[in-house]
């Protein structure tokens, strides 16, 4: 077999074998974001002490009275022309 054929066979065989190593979710935790890992602002994994603190923070925020908060600015996803009827 030629070198290119061997390389293709090796990649086809190694792809699923290496892909099966990610079932624990550990690989994505240590990979950089540009290579497919978790982004910097991802919440912590369940079962860790950081996750418990994160959940407590979320629950405290959910229980807070938000009626006195200043109005939020429109986000990028909102259309400025929401008063226009949809085109069918």
Buried (B, 14 or more C-beta within 10 A) or exposed (E): EEEEEEEEEEEEEEEEEEEEEEEEEEBBEEEEEEEEBBEEEEEBEEEEEEEEEBEEEEEEEEEEEEEEEEEEEEEEEEEEEEEEEEEE
